[in-house]
Amino acid sequence: MNLTIRPAREEELLGIAELVADMDPWKRLEKTSADLRKIFVADTLRKVFVACQRDLLAGTVQVRYAGALGRLGSLGVALDEKYRDGGYIHVLAAFPGFQGQQIGAALLDYAEALTSEVSPRVYLCVSEVNTGARKFYEHHGYRKIGAIENCLMQGNTEYIMLKDLS
């Protein structure tokens, strides 16, 4: 697999938001491309990276580094003090046509390596209905440390997952 991972270019962000909005779980959670544009374009604290295969966008990962868990407090989630620091992976996606080719694993490894330079752990949230993603993250060493009920939409539970990087 000839794969290159690099920072996303500004002119690619809107297209990335469109691609992700048309994928599950975002589609199932009724998140529109306008919702995702806010995530990819407006939030400059998050860093967006893309995986490219033969100059085609194959996937993306969006990460915040140390101290990123303030967003969970805004959702009414109280984390144990020992979990207060860490990076946060907000979006990880292998685009249609590139799934099943280890793109997600490569992007996850990349985000973890960058995060490990500034933080001893990394977090992410995964929807309870996204069982494939939960298994993927567990296979890559993540463990569930909490849950947020009625998150993103009524009736949806998001699981908070953690991986120690040290």
C-alpha positions as semicolon CSV with decimal commas, in nm:
position;residue;x (nm);y (nm);z (nm)
1;M;0,000;0,000;0,000
2;N;0,150;0,331;-0,109
3;L;0,000;0,567;0,149
4;T;0,100;0,921;0,241
5;I;-0,038;1,103;0,547
6;R;-0,013;1,481;0,554
7;P;-0,193;1,785;0,695
8;A;-0,514;1,860;0,507
9;R;-0,499;2,164;0,284
10;E;-0,746;2,443;0,357
11;E;-0,909;2,401;0,018
12;E;-0,974;2,031;0,093
13;L;-1,164;2,084;0,419
14;L;-1,509;2,148;0,270
15;G;-1,482;1,839;0,049
16;I;-1,371;1,630;0,345
17;A;-1,673;1,751;0,544
18;E;-1,901;1,652;0,253
19;L;-1,749;1,303;0,232
20;V;-1,771;1,240;0,607
21;A;-2,130;1,369;0,628
22;D;-2,237;1,104;0,378
23;M;-2,090;0,822;0,592
24;D;-2,214;0,642;0,902
25;P;-2,232;0,712;1,190
26;W;-2,264;1,081;1,094
27;K;-2,540;1,013;0,842
28;R;-2,733;0,798;1,090
29;L;-2,689;1,068;1,356
30;E;-2,838;1,321;1,114
31;K;-2,527;1,538;1,100
32;T;-2,519;1,743;0,782
33;S;-2,226;1,865;0,580
34;A;-2,296;2,210;0,730
35;D;-2,256;2,060;1,080
36;L;-1,931;1,896;0,981
37;R;-1,799;2,207;0,808
38;K;-1,811;2,373;1,151
39;I;-1,597;2,092;1,286
40;F;-1,347;2,081;1,001
41;V;-1,320;2,449;0,914
42;A;-1,425;2,662;1,211
43;D;-1,240;2,484;1,494
44;T;-0,876;2,580;1,447
45;L;-0,767;2,395;1,763
46;R;-0,825;2,066;1,586
47;K;-0,569;1,945;1,337
48;V;-0,693;1,762;1,028
49;F;-0,478;1,510;0,844
50;V;-0,552;1,313;0,529
51;A;-0,431;0,982;0,395
52;C;-0,361;0,987;0,022
53;Q;-0,321;0,693;-0,209
54;R;-0,205;0,775;-0,564
55;D;-0,296;1,143;-0,503
56;L;-0,654;1,049;-0,408
57;L;-0,794;1,131;-0,063
58;A;-0,840;0,795;0,108
59;G;-0,929;0,901;0,464
60;T;-0,901;1,160;0,735
61;V;-0,831;1,198;1,104
62;Q;-0,898;1,503;1,316
63;V;-0,721;1,539;1,649
64;R;-0,681;1,784;1,934
65;Y;-0,375;1,751;2,151
66;A;-0,329;1,772;2,531
67;G;-0,607;1,922;2,738
68;A;-0,875;1,850;2,479
69;L;-1,130;1,703;2,716
70;G;-1,289;2,034;2,806
71;R;-1,557;1,952;2,547
72;L;-1,678;1,661;2,761
73;G;-1,736;1,895;3,054
74;S;-1,960;2,104;2,831
75;L;-2,167;1,790;2,774
76;G;-2,214;1,743;3,148
77;V;-1,966;1,457;3,175
78;A;-1,750;1,443;3,485
79;L;-1,430;1,248;3,435
80;D;-1,221;1,105;3,714
81;E;-0,926;1,338;3,785
82;K;-0,677;1,081;3,653
83;Y;-0,832;1,115;3,305
84;R;-0,816;1,494;3,273
85;D;-0,522;1,523;3,033
86;G;-0,493;1,377;2,690
87;G;-0,544;1,421;2,320
88;Y;-0,880;1,369;2,158
89;I;-0,951;1,206;1,823
90;H;-1,268;1,369;1,698
91;V;-1,310;1,211;1,353
92;L;-1,149;0,908;1,193
93;A;-1,272;0,790;0,855
94;A;-1,157;0,579;0,563
95;F;-1,346;0,710;0,262
96;P;-1,568;0,490;0,042
97;G;-1,360;0,290;-0,201
98;F;-1,070;0,279;0,046
99;Q;-1,228;0,093;0,337
100;G;-1,082;-0,243;0,439
101;Q;-0,733;-0,138;0,325
102;Q;-0,586;-0,048;0,669
103;I;-0,629;0,327;0,602
104;G;-0,808;0,377;0,935
105;A;-0,536;0,189;1,122
106;A;-0,263;0,398;0,957
107;L;-0,443;0,724;1,039
108;L;-0,504;0,612;1,398
109;D;-0,136;0,520;1,441
110;Y;-0,036;0,858;1,298
111;A;-0,267;1,052;1,532
112;E;-0,149;0,851;1,832
113;A;0,218;0,911;1,747
114;L;0,163;1,288;1,724
115;T;-0,041;1,293;2,044
116;S;0,219;1,088;2,235
117;E;0,469;1,372;2,188
118;V;0,258;1,597;2,414
119;S;0,030;1,369;2,614
120;P;0,037;1,030;2,788
121;R;-0,307;0,924;2,660
122;V;-0,564;0,975;2,389
123;Y;-0,943;0,967;2,399
124;L;-1,224;0,934;2,152
125;C;-1,600;0,886;2,152
126;V;-1,782;0,621;1,953
127;S;-2,157;0,577;1,910
128;E;-2,313;0,268;2,062
129;V;-2,466;0,183;1,723
130;N;-2,122;0,190;1,558
131;T;-2,024;-0,160;1,673
132;G;-1,764;-0,206;1,398
133;A;-1,579;0,105;1,509
134;R;-1,596;0,002;1,876
135;K;-1,439;-0,335;1,790
136;F;-1,175;-0,160;1,577
137;Y;-1,077;0,070;1,864
138;E;-1,074;-0,214;2,118
139;H;-0,848;-0,412;1,882
140;H;-0,615;-0,110;1,880
141;G;-0,592;-0,095;2,260
142;Y;-0,875;0,143;2,357
143;R;-1,099;0,073;2,655
144;K;-1,434;0,218;2,753
145;I;-1,417;0,452;3,053
146;G;-1,758;0,620;3,040
147;A;-2,074;0,694;2,848
148;I;-2,271;1,003;2,746
149;E;-2,641;0,937;2,701
150;N;-2,854;1,131;2,453
151;C;-2,544;1,270;2,287
152;L;-2,558;1,406;1,932
153;M;-2,926;1,303;1,918
154;Q;-3,196;1,178;2,154
155;G;-3,151;0,809;2,232
156;N;-2,788;0,789;2,121
157;T;-2,517;0,691;2,366
158;E;-2,155;0,782;2,299
159;Y;-1,889;0,573;2,470
160;I;-1,576;0,750;2,588
161;M;-1,272;0,537;2,510
162;L;-0,913;0,577;2,628
163;K;-0,575;0,447;2,524
164;D;-0,262;0,495;2,733
165;L;0,027;0,597;2,508
166;S;0,311;0,579;2,761
